[in-house]
Amino acid sequence: MWFKAFVLVALVGHISCQNDDTPVILRSPELLEQPSSEIMITLRDSVRPILRDLAAQVFPNRGAKLNAVASALKAATALSQAPVIAALRPFKVEFEPFWVTNKIYIKNGNPALVKFLQTLSQIREIAAPRLPGLPPFNPIEGVPPNGTEWNVNIIHAPEVWEMGSDGAGVVVYGIDTGVRYTHSAIKNSWVGAENKGWFDPWYKQAKPSDLNGHGTHTVIHGNKVALRVYIEALISTVLGQTGTGVAPGAQWMACRACETAGCPEQHLIACGQFCMCPTDPDGRNSDCTKAPHIVTNSWGGGQNEDFYDDVISAWNTVGIIPIFAIGNDGPKCETSASPGDRDGVLSVGATDKMDKIAKFSSRGPRKAGDGMIKPEIVAPGHKVNSAFHFSDNAYRVLSGTSMACPAVAGATALLVAKNPNLTLEEAMKLFYDTADRDLPASGTTCGNSPDSEYPNEVYGYGRINVARAYKMMTSQMSGGANNEPTIRSTNVTKS
């Protein structure tokens, strides 16, 4: 009862503050010219105050918090969206309302509908859905690993295994193109359909598949490609059991948000929402207790884009750790991509086998212009051997910050396995304090810091050293010194 009362008070206060008379923003004027178009509506009522209030509450366990946050968001958005949904029905359009953010996606709109929507006081913005992408990639023929891959060794992951943590008990979630779940590197690590381990907003398929290949490689490692073929690569980099994975004891879940043409905003939101409270493949029978601990994202595009902020804020509120590739638009400065350039995430750049920054790795400063370092950390992402979707034993060598991102997700899994209550900010502090900084300077100065001084806008705080981070964390857990670095807050629930 206390929770229902709390939600009601929060909703009433929130909604009464959000209604105003400012004109509806038409961000995409071309919608008035196109005979048929996709539309994304953003309502005036923000979910952020509810997330902020819930972040301050104390819950008996992780599952209770996940359920409470999801229930509050569902109640708030249902109340807020009801008048708009009622107004949409006479137009006989297909639409999808979301609860992790207060948005409604319309599949088959037209100019008459757009003009009508501009008259509704509940709406803040009307726009065409964003279409972030996957960076292009040129895979090189790979071979099945003969031992642990170089990118796993260089961040000292095997040392953590010897100290007793291989990621067991941790679930990592990949948002990408899909997964060849039968690949030998990852087939034994999927949480399974019974644990709601797969969601496909595109085709509603009941089991994982990867028509592009980007996803499989990134779950194994983590790289971003032009949307062709490989989440098995990402997953394999996170937790592959054949020598490719940083946390071979962890398990994985995945969602197909992306296809060859890109990653439509509505599918990215659907995958972000599923991460908060997983369901069956048809969207029914939700069970928030099945939510993952970490989410790896090797997609992005644009700069200083806020369209995913609510999703990130919701993840932050429930303790899901979001890790994003910073982008492949280097070597110029000010090339960091969204959502990696946003608050509330750990963004990752890429280095090569010699620990030098990869030429393609995006650099800061971020377009927000507030001095926050982006990327925050770097990891191996150049010529990384990982699983590929062509067959159950296929491997390809790939390059990109998309490959570096899953390596950091795997490193985070090693820490979370030892400390299940680890937060994003705590993980970031550990990585910042313990990163290797004896890295080859390129002579580049982005922002106010040359890349020979740390932190900087090229290497961030340095190249991740997970063994050193693990040792510092266990020392702190046993009562050792806790020397906290000075860093910027990553909390996006504050606004």
Secondary structure, DSSP 4 states (H G I P E B T S, - for coil): -HHHHHHHHHHHHHHHHH---PPPEES-GGGGT-SSEEEEEEESS-SHHHHHHHHTS--SSHHHHHHHHHHHHHHHHHHHHHHHHHHHGGGT--EEE-SSSSEEEEEEE-HHHHHHHTT-TTEEEEEPPP--B------EE----SSS-HHHHHTTHHHHHHTT-S-TT-EEEEEESB--TT-TTTTTTB--GGGT-EE-TTT--SS--BSSSHHHHHHHT----SSSS-EHHHHHHHH-TTTT-S-TT-EEEEEE--BTTB--HHHHHHHHHHHHS---TTS-S--GGG--SEEEE--B-SSS--TTHHHHHHHHHHT-EEEEE--S-TTSSS---TTTTSTTSEEEEEE-TTSPBPTTS-----TT-S---SSSEEEE-SSEEEE-TTSTT-EEEE-SHHHHHHHHHHHHHHHHHH-TT--HHHHHHHHHHH-B------S-EETTEETTSSSBTTTBT-B--HHHHHHHHHHHHTT-------------TT-
